[in-house]
Amino acid sequence: MGEGPDVLEVDMTGVGHVSPEGCAALFAALRAAREHGTRLIITRPNDQARSAMRKISLTRALARSLPDGDPTAA
């Protein structure tokens, strides 16, 4: 396996809704990033996206990959 970047940013500017399939895709991206030693961060999620990610504990999973902060930075 190749080495990945240190950080992969998913900018959610303009994303109006996150479906269950979208959350599954973010979990898959998180899993793939970790396999390559990459931290995944999600930036600029709207309130609906942030709520959806919290409901399925995606924000908790993302926070474990950050040493000090909110994985859904504004």
C-alpha positions as CSV (number, residue, x, y, z in Angstrom):
1,M,0.0,0.0,0.0
2,G,1.2,3.5,-0.8
3,E,1.6,6.2,1.8
4,G,-1.1,8.8,1.9
5,P,-1.1,12.5,2.7
6,D,-0.9,13.5,6.4
7,V,-4.4,15.0,6.3
8,L,-7.4,14.6,4.0
9,E,-9.9,17.5,4.2
10,V,-13.5,17.0,3.1
11,D,-14.9,20.5,2.6
12,M,-18.7,20.4,2.9
13,T,-19.4,23.9,1.8
14,G,-22.5,23.8,-0.3
15,V,-23.6,20.4,0.9
16,G,-27.2,20.9,2.0
17,H,-28.1,17.3,3.2
18,V,-26.1,14.3,4.2
19,S,-28.0,11.0,3.6
20,P,-27.3,7.7,5.3
21,E,-25.4,6.7,2.2
22,G,-23.3,9.9,2.4
23,C,-22.5,9.1,6.1
24,A,-21.5,5.5,5.0
25,A,-19.2,7.0,2.3
26,L,-17.6,9.3,5.0
27,F,-17.0,6.2,7.2
28,A,-15.5,4.4,4.3
29,A,-13.2,7.4,3.6
30,L,-12.2,7.5,7.3
31,R,-11.4,3.7,7.2
32,A,-9.3,4.1,4.0
33,A,-7.5,7.2,5.3
34,R,-6.5,5.4,8.5
35,E,-5.2,2.5,6.6
36,H,-2.8,4.9,4.9
37,G,-1.9,6.8,8.1
38,T,-3.9,9.8,7.0
39,R,-6.2,11.9,9.3
40,L,-9.6,12.8,7.8
41,I,-11.2,16.0,8.8
42,I,-14.5,17.5,7.7
43,T,-14.7,21.2,7.4
44,R,-17.6,23.6,7.1
45,P,-20.6,21.2,7.6
46,N,-23.9,22.8,7.9
47,D,-26.1,22.2,11.0
48,Q,-28.0,19.2,9.3
49,A,-24.7,17.6,8.3
50,R,-23.2,18.0,11.7
51,S,-26.3,16.6,13.4
52,A,-26.4,13.6,11.0
53,M,-22.8,12.9,11.7
54,R,-23.3,13.1,15.5
55,K,-26.3,10.8,15.4
56,I,-24.2,8.0,13.9
57,S,-21.1,8.8,16.0
58,L,-19.1,9.8,13.0
59,T,-17.8,12.9,14.8
60,R,-16.6,10.7,17.7
61,A,-14.8,8.4,15.2
62,L,-13.2,11.4,13.5
63,A,-12.2,13.0,16.8
64,R,-10.1,9.9,17.7
65,S,-7.9,10.7,14.8
66,L,-7.3,14.3,15.9
67,P,-5.0,15.1,18.8
68,D,-6.8,18.3,20.0
69,G,-9.8,19.3,18.2
70,D,-13.2,19.3,16.7
71,P,-13.2,17.0,13.6
72,T,-15.9,19.2,12.1
73,A,-14.2,22.6,12.1
74,A,-16.0,25.6,11.0
